[in-house]
Amino acid sequence: MKNTLKLAALVASALMTFTTSAGSDDGKDRRIDLVNDTNVTMTEFYASNIDSDSWEEDILDGSYLRPGKKFEINIDDGTGYCLFDLKAVFADGDVVTENDFNVCVEVRWRIYNTN
C-alpha cells in the first residue's frame, strides 16, 4: 500500500460517533467522516490541533476501521481550533498523515488506494 494512498476531502454521512472531549462553545461543527477506502484495516487514528507538540490519544482506542467502512468522529478538543493534523495507522504498518486539515470546513477524510 506504500505510496498508493491519496487523501480527499468530500461530503459524507455518518455511521458512528467518537468524541475527543466536551467541545468548543463557538457553534462550529468539528465532526468528520473517517473513510477507509483502502484494502487494509486501519488500526489507529489520531487528530491533534496544529499547536500540539505530540499526537493525542488514539481515537479508535482499540477498535479498528475495516476496508470500505467509515466512522463519524467529533474532533472538537475544546480549544476552539479548526486546523488539525491527522494520522492513520494501518495493520500492514503504513502510516498516512495530513497537516492543517480544517475540520470546521471539511466533512470527510478519505484514504484510498490509487491503483
C-alpha positions in Angstrom: 0.0 0.0 0.0 3.0 2.3 0.3 2.9 5.3 -2.0 -0.5 4.3 -3.3 -2.7 6.3 -0.8 -4.4 9.6 -1.6 -6.4 11.9 0.6 -9.6 13.6 -0.4 -12.0 15.8 1.4 -15.6 15.2 0.4 -19.1 15.5 1.8 -20.4 12.4 3.6 -22.9 10.9 6.1 -22.3 9.2 9.4 -22.3 5.7 10.9 -20.6 6.0 14.3 -19.5 8.9 16.6 -16.4 9.2 18.7 -15.8 12.3 20.7 -12.4 13.6 22.0 -13.7 16.0 24.6 -16.6 18.2 25.7 -16.2 20.6 22.8 -15.9 24.3 22.0 -18.6 26.9 22.5 -18.3 28.6 19.1 -21.0 26.6 17.4 -18.7 25.2 14.7 -19.2 21.5 13.7 -15.9 19.6 14.0 -17.2 16.2 13.0 -15.7 14.4 10.1 -16.3 11.1 8.4 -13.1 9.0 8.6 -13.3 6.7 5.5 -11.1 3.7 4.9 -11.3 3.1 1.1 -8.0 1.0 1.1 -7.7 -2.8 1.2 -6.1 -2.8 4.6 -7.6 -2.4 8.1 -7.0 0.9 9.9 -5.9 0.2 13.4 -5.2 3.7 14.8 -6.3 7.2 14.2 -5.0 10.4 15.8 -6.0 14.1 15.5 -4.1 16.9 17.2 -4.6 20.6 16.9 -1.8 22.3 14.9 -0.2 23.8 18.1 0.1 20.4 19.8 3.6 19.1 20.1 2.5 15.4 20.1 -0.3 13.2 18.9 -3.3 13.0 21.2 -4.8 9.6 22.2 -5.8 7.0 19.6 -9.4 7.9 18.8 -10.1 4.4 17.6 -9.0 3.3 21.1 -8.5 -0.4 20.4 -11.2 -0.5 17.7 -10.4 -0.7 14.0 -11.8 0.5 10.7 -12.1 -2.2 8.1 -11.6 -1.6 4.4 -14.7 0.1 2.9 -16.0 1.3 6.2 -16.3 4.7 7.8 -16.8 6.3 11.3 -18.0 9.8 12.1 -15.6 11.4 14.6 -16.1 14.6 16.6 -12.6 16.1 16.6 -13.5 19.0 18.9 -10.9 19.1 21.6 -12.4 22.1 23.4 -9.6 24.5 22.3 -11.5 26.3 19.5 -9.1 25.1 16.9 -10.3 24.2 13.4 -6.9 23.1 12.0 -5.8 19.6 13.0 -3.0 17.3 12.0 -4.4 13.8 11.2 -2.7 10.4 11.3 -4.0 7.0 10.3 -2.0 3.8 11.0 -2.8 0.6 9.1 -2.4 -3.1 10.0 0.4 -3.5 7.5 2.5 -0.7 9.1 1.7 2.0 6.6 1.0 5.5 8.1 -0.8 8.3 6.4 -0.8 11.9 7.7 -2.2 15.2 6.7 -1.3 18.5 8.2 -3.6 21.6 8.7 -6.8 19.7 7.9 -9.7 22.2 8.6 -12.3 20.2 10.5 -14.7 23.2 10.6 -14.9 23.2 6.8 -14.2 19.7 5.6 -16.6 16.9 6.5 -14.7 13.8 5.3 -11.1 12.5 5.4 -10.9 9.7 2.9 -7.9 7.4 2.4 -7.9 5.3 -0.7 -5.7 3.2 -2.9 -4.8 4.8 -6.2 -4.4 1.5 -8.1 
